[in-house]
């Protein structure tokens, strides 16, 4: 650790509020605990949970850094006790427990992955949060299989563009909801059939196009939930991953019984290191080859400097993006 600087630049949440509460600050460089690495951060993904944490509605779990940031890419700067799978200098991207809005952050070693061959730090930093989330929810929980059909809400988001590409790569037929014609054009290029949800009966449109679907990946919930269940075929699965439309809904339990439906969901951040390590291995085996072959790719919308995190948050909140909003150190 002796060659490391004593302090680092980071971005703090001064108090709950809008993007303006994100302020550059100086803090001591953290030390990795047993089983962790210290990551010298080069690039960072900006995600909706970061916005929620900044607003005061998504506090970090016990023991996690109070700094925002759930993914990053960089190089291993130091090893905690017991880490044998990585060495100082290795280039990795990581699903962080928090704290990546900084020049350095600590990460459990199992949550680190090598950069896909041919990837720079920026593109690699766009992977962890979206790919862990989609892999776990669409394929592990949703059990999406080749030949099935899937409805992905919010198709132009970072999660959406990732889910569309992975579902297509694994042989599924993909339908998605988007806000406007520009976003519809973007997701169509990725291989999805798009339905506009604004001022439109999106469920009726999906029904016309698809008949029914086998899986729904839902980041809206609220009044979308009963419509999702009505669109599912027998033995269909609805996986809820966010609550943009609210946490409560009234559903028809009879429909669930008659059609043998599964309603499930998950959050990623509170899951165990062992669970995230298992997801990382699945990604390395099944998804990294697709990234290296160019079959799928992260889509980066705009990049900001870490000091300008407030502008990055404002960009994400405008919701005009297709793909990821990123920051570089």
C-alpha positions as CSV (number, residue, x, y, z in Angstrom):
1,X,0.0,0.0,0.0
2,X,3.0,2.3,0.5
3,X,3.1,3.5,-3.2
4,X,-0.5,4.6,-3.0
5,X,-1.5,8.2,-2.4
6,X,-2.9,9.0,1.0
7,X,-6.0,10.8,-0.3
8,X,-8.2,10.7,-3.4
9,X,-10.8,12.8,-5.1
10,X,-14.4,11.5,-4.9
11,X,-18.0,12.8,-5.3
12,X,-20.1,12.9,-2.1
13,X,-23.8,13.3,-1.6
14,X,-23.9,16.4,0.7
15,X,-27.6,15.9,1.6
16,X,-30.6,14.2,-0.1
17,X,-31.8,16.2,-3.1
18,X,-31.3,16.9,-6.8
19,X,-28.2,16.5,-8.9
20,X,-26.7,19.7,-7.4
21,X,-26.1,17.9,-4.1
22,X,-23.3,15.9,-5.7
23,X,-20.0,17.6,-4.7
24,X,-16.4,16.8,-5.4
25,X,-14.5,16.1,-2.1
26,X,-11.2,14.7,-0.8
27,X,-11.1,11.6,1.3
28,X,-8.5,9.0,2.5
29,X,-7.9,6.2,0.0
30,X,-9.7,3.2,1.4
31,X,-7.9,0.0,2.4
32,X,-9.2,-3.4,1.1
33,X,-10.5,-5.8,3.7
34,X,-9.8,-9.6,3.6
35,X,-11.2,-10.9,0.3
36,X,-11.3,-7.5,-1.4
37,X,-9.2,-5.6,-3.9
38,X,-8.5,-1.9,-4.1
39,X,-9.5,-0.7,-7.6
40,X,-7.8,2.3,-9.2
41,X,-10.9,3.6,-11.0
42,X,-10.7,4.7,-14.7
43,X,-14.4,4.7,-15.7
44,X,-17.8,4.5,-14.0
45,X,-21.3,3.7,-15.0
46,X,-24.2,5.9,-13.8
47,X,-27.3,4.0,-12.8
48,X,-30.8,4.7,-11.6
49,X,-30.0,3.4,-8.1
50,X,-27.4,6.1,-7.9
51,X,-30.1,8.7,-8.5
52,X,-32.3,7.0,-5.8
53,X,-29.4,7.0,-3.3
54,X,-28.8,10.7,-4.0
55,X,-32.5,11.5,-3.5
56,X,-32.4,9.7,-0.1
57,X,-34.7,6.8,-1.1
58,X,-32.1,4.0,-1.5
59,X,-29.6,4.0,1.4
60,X,-26.5,1.9,1.0
61,X,-26.6,-1.5,2.8
62,X,-24.7,-1.8,6.2
63,X,-21.0,-1.7,5.7
64,X,-21.0,-0.3,2.2
65,X,-19.5,3.1,1.3
66,X,-21.8,6.1,1.6
67,X,-20.4,7.3,-1.8
68,X,-22.6,6.4,-4.8
69,X,-21.5,4.1,-7.6
70,X,-22.3,0.5,-8.4
71,X,-19.9,-0.3,-11.2
72,X,-16.5,0.6,-12.5
73,X,-13.5,-0.5,-14.5
74,X,-9.8,0.1,-13.7
75,X,-6.7,-1.7,-12.5
76,X,-6.0,-3.6,-9.3
77,X,-4.0,-1.3,-7.0
78,X,-3.8,-3.5,-3.9
79,X,-5.0,-6.9,-2.6
80,X,-6.7,-7.6,0.7
81,X,-5.7,-10.7,2.7
82,X,-6.6,-14.0,1.0
83,X,-7.1,-12.8,-2.5
84,X,-5.4,-15.2,-4.9
85,X,-7.5,-14.9,-8.1
86,X,-6.1,-11.4,-9.0
87,X,-2.8,-9.6,-8.9
88,X,-1.8,-5.9,-8.7
89,X,-2.0,-4.4,-12.2
90,X,-4.8,-6.6,-13.5
91,X,-7.4,-4.7,-15.6
92,X,-10.9,-5.5,-14.4
93,X,-14.5,-4.3,-14.4
94,X,-16.4,-4.7,-11.2
95,X,-19.8,-4.7,-9.7
96,X,-19.1,-2.5,-6.7
97,X,-21.0,-2.5,-3.4
98,X,-21.0,1.3,-3.6
99,X,-18.2,3.9,-3.6
100,X,-17.1,3.9,-7.3
101,X,-17.6,7.7,-7.7
102,X,-14.0,8.0,-6.6
103,X,-10.4,7.6,-7.8
104,X,-10.2,4.4,-5.7
105,X,-12.8,2.0,-4.3
106,X,-12.8,-1.4,-2.6
107,X,-14.5,-4.4,-4.2
108,X,-15.0,-8.1,-3.2
109,X,-12.7,-10.1,-5.5
110,X,-15.5,-12.4,-6.7
111,X,-17.4,-9.4,-8.1
112,X,-14.5,-8.5,-10.5
113,X,-14.3,-9.7,-14.1
114,X,-11.5,-9.4,-16.7
115,X,-12.1,-6.9,-19.4
116,X,-13.5,-8.6,-22.5
117,X,-10.7,-8.9,-25.2
118,X,-10.6,-5.7,-27.2
119,X,-12.5,-3.6,-24.6
120,X,-11.2,-0.3,-23.2
121,X,-11.9,0.8,-19.7
122,X,-14.9,3.0,-20.7
123,X,-16.8,0.2,-22.5
124,X,-15.9,-2.3,-19.8
125,X,-17.3,0.0,-17.1
126,X,-20.6,0.0,-18.9
127,X,-21.0,-3.8,-18.3
128,X,-21.3,-4.9,-14.7
129,X,-24.6,-3.4,-13.3
130,X,-26.6,-4.0,-16.5
131,X,-25.2,-7.4,-17.3
132,X,-25.3,-8.9,-13.8
133,X,-28.9,-7.6,-13.5
134,X,-30.1,-8.9,-16.9
135,X,-28.3,-12.3,-16.6
136,X,-29.7,-12.9,-13.1
137,X,-33.3,-11.8,-13.8
138,X,-33.9,-12.7,-17.5
139,X,-32.0,-16.0,-17.6
140,X,-31.7,-17.3,-14.0
141,X,-35.0,-16.1,-12.5
142,X,-37.0,-15.7,-15.8
143,X,-35.5,-18.9,-17.4
144,X,-35.8,-17.4,-20.8
145,X,-35.0,-20.0,-23.4
146,X,-34.4,-20.1,-27.2
147,X,-37.6,-20.0,-29.2
148,X,-39.5,-18.1,-26.5
149,X,-40.8,-14.6,-26.6
150,X,-40.0,-11.8,-24.1
151,X,-41.4,-8.3,-23.4
152,X,-38.8,-5.9,-22.1
153,X,-40.1,-2.6,-20.6
154,X,-37.9,0.5,-21.0
155,X,-36.1,-0.9,-24.0
156,X,-33.9,2.1,-24.6
157,X,-32.4,2.2,-21.1
158,X,-29.0,0.6,-20.3
159,X,-30.8,-2.4,-18.8
160,X,-33.2,-2.5,-21.8
161,X,-30.5,-2.3,-24.6
162,X,-28.6,-5.0,-22.7
163,X,-31.6,-7.3,-22.3
164,X,-32.7,-6.9,-25.9
165,X,-29.3,-7.9,-27.2
166,X,-28.8,-10.8,-24.8
167,X,-32.4,-12.2,-25.5
168,X,-31.8,-12.0,-29.2
169,X,-28.3,-13.6,-28.9
170,X,-29.8,-16.6,-27.0
171,X,-32.6,-17.1,-29.6
172,X,-35.6,-15.3,-28.2
173,X,-38.2,-13.1,-30.0
174,X,-38.1,-9.7,-28.4
175,X,-40.8,-7.0,-27.9
176,X,-40.2,-3.8,-26.0
177,X,-41.9,-0.6,-24.8
178,X,-40.3,2.8,-25.5
179,X,-41.3,6.4,-25.1
180,X,-40.9,7.9,-28.6
181,X,-40.2,7.2,-32.2
182,X,-36.4,7.9,-31.9
183,X,-36.1,5.3,-29.2
184,X,-38.3,2.9,-31.2
185,X,-35.9,3.2,-34.2
186,X,-32.8,2.6,-31.9
187,X,-34.2,-0.6,-30.3
188,X,-35.5,-1.9,-33.7
189,X,-31.9,-1.7,-34.9
190,X,-31.0,-4.0,-32.0
191,X,-33.6,-6.5,-33.1
192,X,-36.7,-5.8,-31.0
193,X,-40.2,-5.0,-32.1
194,X,-41.1,-1.7,-30.4
195,X,-44.3,-0.4,-29.0
196,X,-44.8,3.2,-27.9
197,X,-46.2,3.4,-24.3
198,X,-46.9,7.1,-24.1
199,X,-50.5,8.0,-24.9
200,X,-51.0,4.4,-26.1
201,X,-52.6,1.1,-25.0
202,X,-49.2,-0.6,-25.1
203,X,-50.6,-3.9,-23.8
204,X,-53.1,-4.1,-26.7
205,X,-50.3,-3.3,-29.2
206,X,-48.1,-6.1,-27.7
207,X,-51.1,-8.5,-27.8
208,X,-51.5,-7.7,-31.5
209,X,-47.9,-8.2,-32.3
210,X,-47.1,-11.2,-30.1
211,X,-50.3,-12.9,-29.1
212,X,-48.8,-13.6,-25.7
213,X,-45.2,-13.7,-24.3
214,X,-43.3,-16.3,-22.2
215,X,-41.4,-13.7,-20.1
216,X,-41.8,-10.1,-19.0
217,X,-38.9,-8.1,-17.7
218,X,-40.6,-5.3,-15.8
219,X,-38.9,-2.2,-14.4
220,X,-42.2,-0.3,-14.0
221,X,-44.5,-2.4,-11.8
222,X,-47.5,-0.4,-10.5
223,X,-50.4,-0.5,-13.0
224,X,-48.2,-2.3,-15.5
225,X,-48.2,-5.5,-13.4
226,X,-51.8,-6.7,-14.1
227,X,-51.3,-6.0,-17.8
228,X,-48.0,-8.0,-17.8
229,X,-49.7,-11.0,-16.2
230,X,-52.6,-10.8,-18.8
231,X,-50.0,-10.9,-21.6
232,X,-48.2,-14.0,-20.3
233,X,-48.8,-17.4,-21.9
234,X,-49.3,-20.5,-19.8
235,X,-46.3,-21.2,-17.6
236,X,-45.2,-17.6,-18.2
237,X,-42.8,-15.7,-15.9
238,X,-42.9,-12.0,-14.9
239,X,-39.7,-10.6,-13.3
240,X,-39.9,-7.3,-11.5
241,X,-36.6,-5.4,-11.2
242,X,-37.7,-1.8,-10.5
243,X,-40.7,0.2,-9.3
244,X,-40.8,3.3,-11.6
245,X,-44.6,3.1,-11.7
246,X,-45.0,2.4,-7.9
247,X,-44.8,-0.6,-5.6
248,X,-48.4,-1.6,-5.3
249,X,-50.8,-3.2,-7.8
250,X,-54.0,-5.3,-7.7
251,X,-53.6,-8.6,-9.6
252,X,-55.9,-11.4,-10.5
253,X,-54.7,-14.5,-8.5
254,X,-57.1,-16.7,-10.5
255,X,-55.2,-15.8,-13.7
256,X,-51.9,-16.8,-11.9
257,X,-53.4,-20.2,-11.0
258,X,-55.2,-21.0,-14.2
259,X,-52.1,-20.1,-16.4
260,X,-49.6,-21.4,-13.9
261,X,-47.8,-18.1,-13.9
262,X,-44.7,-17.2,-11.9
263,X,-44.3,-13.6,-10.5
264,X,-40.8,-13.0,-9.1
265,X,-38.3,-10.2,-8.8
266,X,-35.0,-9.3,-7.2
267,X,-32.7,-6.5,-6.2
268,X,-29.0,-6.9,-6.9
269,X,-27.2,-4.8,-4.3
270,X,-28.2,-6.7,-1.1
271,X,-27.4,-10.2,-2.5
272,X,-24.5,-12.1,-1.0
273,X,-20.9,-11.9,-2.4
274,X,-21.2,-15.6,-3.1
275,X,-24.3,-15.1,-5.2
276,X,-22.7,-12.2,-7.2
277,X,-19.6,-14.3,-7.7
278,X,-21.7,-17.1,-9.1
279,X,-23.4,-14.6,-11.5
280,X,-19.9,-13.3,-12.5
281,X,-18.8,-16.8,-13.5
282,X,-22.0,-17.3,-15.6
283,X,-21.3,-14.1,-17.4
284,X,-17.7,-15.0,-18.0
285,X,-18.6,-18.4,-19.5
286,X,-21.7,-17.5,-21.5
287,X,-21.7,-13.7,-22.2
288,X,-18.1,-12.6,-22.4
289,X,-17.5,-14.6,-25.6
290,X,-20.5,-12.8,-27.2
291,X,-19.0,-9.4,-26.2
292,X,-15.5,-10.5,-27.5
293,X,-17.1,-11.7,-30.8
294,X,-19.0,-8.4,-31.3
295,X,-22.3,-10.2,-31.2
296,X,-23.5,-7.9,-28.4
297,X,-22.1,-4.6,-27.2
298,X,-22.7,-1.9,-24.6
299,X,-24.3,1.2,-26.0
300,X,-22.8,4.4,-24.5
301,X,-24.9,7.6,-24.9
302,X,-22.8,10.2,-23.2
303,X,-19.7,10.5,-21.1
304,X,-18.9,13.1,-18.3
305,X,-15.9,13.7,-16.1
306,X,-16.3,12.4,-12.5
307,X,-16.1,16.0,-11.2
308,X,-19.2,16.7,-13.3
309,X,-21.3,13.9,-11.8
310,X,-24.2,16.4,-11.2
311,X,-24.5,16.8,-15.0
312,X,-24.3,13.1,-15.5
313,X,-27.3,12.6,-13.1
314,X,-29.2,15.4,-14.8
315,X,-28.7,13.7,-18.1
316,X,-30.0,10.3,-16.8
317,X,-33.0,12.0,-15.2
318,X,-34.0,13.7,-18.5
319,X,-34.5,10.1,-19.9
320,X,-33.6,11.1,-23.5
321,X,-30.7,8.6,-23.5
322,X,-30.4,5.3,-25.5
323,X,-28.0,3.1,-23.6
324,X,-25.6,4.2,-20.8
325,X,-24.5,7.5,-19.2
326,X,-20.9,7.2,-18.1
327,X,-18.1,9.0,-16.3
328,X,-14.3,8.9,-16.5
329,X,-11.7,9.7,-13.9
